[in-house]
Amino acid sequence: MTLKVTLITGRTINQGANLENKTSSDYLEATAYCELNSKDAGFLGKPGSNVKVKSRHGEVIVKLKENNGNPDGIAFIPMGPWANAVIDPDTRGCGMPGFKGIPVEVEATNDRILLMKELIARYK
Amino acid sequence: MAVITDALCPFCGCTCDDLTIVTEGNKIIEAKHACKLGAAKIMGHHRIKAPMMRTDKNGNFKEVSYEEAINETAKILVNSKRPLLYGWASALCEVHKKGILLAEEVGGIIDNTASVCHGPSTLAVHEKGLPTSTLGQVKNRADVVVFWGSNPVQAHPRHMGRYSVFAKGFFSDKGRRGRKIIVADVRKTETANIADEYIQVQQGSDYLVISALRAILSGHADVVPDAVGGVPKEQLVKLVDTLKAAKFGAVFFGMGLTQSQGRYKNIDNAISLIFELNSFTKYVIMPMRGHYNVTGFGQVCSWETGFATAVDFARGVPYYNPGETAANDLLLRKEADAAMIIAGDAGAHFPANSVRHLAKIPVVQIDPYWNPTTEVANVVIPTAICGIEVEGTAYRMDGVSLRYRKMIEPTHPTDMEVLDRITERVREIKGD
């Protein structure tokens, strides 16, 4: 099924600890996932399975994680290239893109998560 | 073995100044008292060894000399009509000064990572000013502390211990027991879990909730509906009572306000709330700055150009208008025709559309590490790490300037040296 949720992106400690280590698998582990509460995640699959997150601005494959700190209908992806594949580039006239509050659709997928290099290569 | 005491951490805006660094040879072997973020940076990761260049962005890099890379950078900047010089937050003030000079020299636009962080806070400060204080005042006095759209447990791990929650100070000798902690956030974060009161705000409704608090504070609770932005009126009324009861209140805010719907208006409204609370008791407000010296760039850029960031030198005089001259506006409009990314990673932290444009224009990266910006770069110049291998000045999130000492000797040229040489070469090419 396709779950319609609102996406927030932001800092996590593991994302920050790998800020100078972005070619590593640790960075991918720390940033290429999407958190939902267990009720929402339950509609999509088991934690650890892959999901496709799709917005008006792009799509990206990340790992599904559970975090019950998220209210219903709120997804969280740590800041970084995977999150930024789907965020809203419009700065609303003040320089700041829409990193939070993006309507997205999330669905289960068998596609794999792209490595950082592969993800950026899509833009070339 | 050498031991450096009271060393400063070059990671986040807390700039903790109580680290003990143990070195052996020219290698750091321990970073005592540092949090996970600081330790990861100080202990280091795999570095880019030598300058690299390529013409085809899909091709492989070829190692070149510093001279070749600097010459190519100067050519790119001189041949560009609209160069963007972006990043700066992970560098010292001495680097910023040279960067601003280079931007002026090439008639470019200089912008820093605040653009995707607290840039909107600067806009709000233009509107309202900033009733603030040092972190020392918060540590010694605050008895009510609010974190709004900010999660220090993950982003500023030692903030609570050193300054705001657990810290014991002159008038706050009870530490955590003497402070009321309030967290307003969309998600129940780890910071919310240690708070006395958690306000769960519906995503994008911060402006409404702050407006409701202002209405209640000014005695107009009667006009506030039963729930605002997902928060029950009863909880809002109770929160205003708690805020008013403070002897010294401090509000810290993060990306939850700057990046959500309303952007700078959220902060504008929050600052108004602080002004109004000051009619009852003492209140201060402070942005939780991310990079250790993002505040420093705002300071240097303000004293050099009159503006904090997003400064356009195309007219020969500084011009500033975020929304027009900020990095993502330029890239979104496909206006920048070359970019120099230094001490920041646009490739990782800009929206796909912006990175797509960076992939189409000549890009120079000046950075110790391989990251997504490297993937779209033509020229890569590795430099020494500021605050670890290079000494200089940085500004803590509260605007206190601090002097960083070297922990070890650099194995690469410093950003200052590289920028000096680029500027010199730019002048030669222009025939000045």
Boltz contact constraints between the chains, C-beta under 6 A:
constraints:
  - contact:
      token1: [A, 6]
      token2: [B, 203]
      max_distance: 6.0
  - contact:
      token1: [A, 10]
      token2: [B, 255]
      max_distance: 6.0
  - contact:
      token1: [A, 11]
      token2: [B, 154]
      max_distance: 6.0
  - contact:
      token1: [A, 11]
      token2: [B, 155]
      max_distance: 6.0
  - contact:
      token1: [A, 12]
      token2: [B, 154]
      max_distance: 6.0
  - contact:
      token1: [A, 13]
      token2: [B, 36]
      max_distance: 6.0
  - contact:
      token1: [A, 13]
      token2: [B, 154]
      max_distance: 6.0
  - contact:
      token1: [A, 16]
      token2: [B, 37]
      max_distance: 6.0
  - contact:
      token1: [A, 17]
      token2: [B, 36]
      max_distance: 6.0
  - contact:
      token1: [A, 17]
      token2: [B, 37]
      max_distance: 6.0
  - contact:
      token1: [A, 17]
      token2: [B, 40]
      max_distance: 6.0
  - contact:
      token1: [A, 20]
      token2: [B, 41]
      max_distance: 6.0
  - contact:
      token1: [A, 20]
      token2: [B, 45]
      max_distance: 6.0
  - contact:
      token1: [A, 20]
      token2: [B, 369]
      max_distance: 6.0
  - contact:
      token1: [A, 21]
      token2: [B, 45]
      max_distance: 6.0
  - contact:
      token1: [A, 22]
      token2: [B, 371]
      max_distance: 6.0
  - contact:
      token1: [A, 23]
      token2: [B, 370]
      max_distance: 6.0
  - contact:
      token1: [A, 58]
      token2: [B, 352]
      max_distance: 6.0
  - contact:
      token1: [A, 69]
      token2: [B, 187]
      max_distance: 6.0
  - contact:
      token1: [A, 69]
      token2: [B, 188]
      max_distance: 6.0
  - contact:
      token1: [A, 69]
      token2: [B, 189]
      max_distance: 6.0
  - contact:
      token1: [A, 70]
      token2: [B, 187]
      max_distance: 6.0
  - contact:
      token1: [A, 80]
      token2: [B, 348]
      max_distance: 6.0
  - contact:
      token1: [A, 81]
      token2: [B, 348]
      max_distance: 6.0
  - contact:
      token1: [A, 81]
      token2: [B, 372]
      max_distance: 6.0
  - contact:
      token1: [A, 84]
      token2: [B, 351]
      max_distance: 6.0
  - contact:
      token1: [A, 84]
      token2: [B, 352]
      max_distance: 6.0
  - contact:
      token1: [A, 85]
      token2: [B, 352]
      max_distance: 6.0
  - contact:
      token1: [A, 87]
      token2: [B, 351]
      max_distance: 6.0
  - contact:
      token1: [A, 89]
      token2: [B, 332]
      max_distance: 6.0
  - contact:
      token1: [A, 89]
      token2: [B, 351]
      max_distance: 6.0
  - contact:
      token1: [A, 89]
      token2: [B, 353]
      max_distance: 6.0
  - contact:
      token1: [A, 91]
      token2: [B, 328]
      max_distance: 6.0
  - contact:
      token1: [A, 91]
      token2: [B, 329]
      max_distance: 6.0
  - contact:
      token1: [A, 92]
      token2: [B, 263]
      max_distance: 6.0
  - contact:
      token1: [A, 93]
      token2: [B, 323]
      max_distance: 6.0
  - contact:
      token1: [A, 94]
      token2: [B, 120]
      max_distance: 6.0
  - contact:
      token1: [A, 94]
      token2: [B, 123]
      max_distance: 6.0
  - contact:
      token1: [A, 94]
      token2: [B, 263]
      max_distance: 6.0
  - contact:
      token1: [A, 94]
      token2: [B, 264]
      max_distance: 6.0
  - contact:
      token1: [A, 94]
      token2: [B, 322]
      max_distance: 6.0
  - contact:
      token1: [A, 94]
      token2: [B, 323]
      max_distance: 6.0
  - contact:
      token1: [A, 95]
      token2: [B, 115]
      max_distance: 6.0
  - contact:
      token1: [A, 95]
      token2: [B, 119]
      max_distance: 6.0
  - contact:
      token1: [A, 95]
      token2: [B, 322]
      max_distance: 6.0
  - contact:
      token1: [A, 95]
      token2: [B, 323]
      max_distance: 6.0
  - contact:
      token1: [A, 95]
      token2: [B, 326]
      max_distance: 6.0
  - contact:
      token1: [A, 96]
      token2: [B, 119]
      max_distance: 6.0
  - contact:
      token1: [A, 96]
      token2: [B, 120]
      max_distance: 6.0
  - contact:
      token1: [A, 96]
      token2: [B, 263]
      max_distance: 6.0
  - contact:
      token1: [A, 97]
      token2: [B, 328]
      max_distance: 6.0
  - contact:
      token1: [A, 97]
      token2: [B, 351]
      max_distance: 6.0
  - contact:
      token1: [A, 99]
      token2: [B, 259]
      max_distance: 6.0
  - contact:
      token1: [A, 100]
      token2: [B, 259]
      max_distance: 6.0
  - contact:
      token1: [A, 100]
      token2: [B, 260]
      max_distance: 6.0
  - contact:
      token1: [A, 101]
      token2: [B, 203]
      max_distance: 6.0
  - contact:
      token1: [A, 101]
      token2: [B, 204]
      max_distance: 6.0
  - contact:
      token1: [A, 101]
      token2: [B, 260]
      max_distance: 6.0
  - contact:
      token1: [A, 101]
      token2: [B, 261]
      max_distance: 6.0
  - contact:
      token1: [A, 120]
      token2: [B, 372]
      max_distance: 6.0
  - contact:
      token1: [A, 120]
      token2: [B, 375]
      max_distance: 6.0
  - contact:
      token1: [A, 123]
      token2: [B, 355]
      max_distance: 6.0
  - contact:
      token1: [A, 123]
      token2: [B, 356]
      max_distance: 6.0
  - contact:
      token1: [A, 123]
      token2: [B, 359]
      max_distance: 6.0
  - contact:
      token1: [A, 124]
      token2: [B, 57]
      max_distance: 6.0
  - contact:
      token1: [A, 124]
      token2: [B, 58]
      max_distance: 6.0
  - contact:
      token1: [A, 124]
      token2: [B, 359]
      max_distance: 6.0
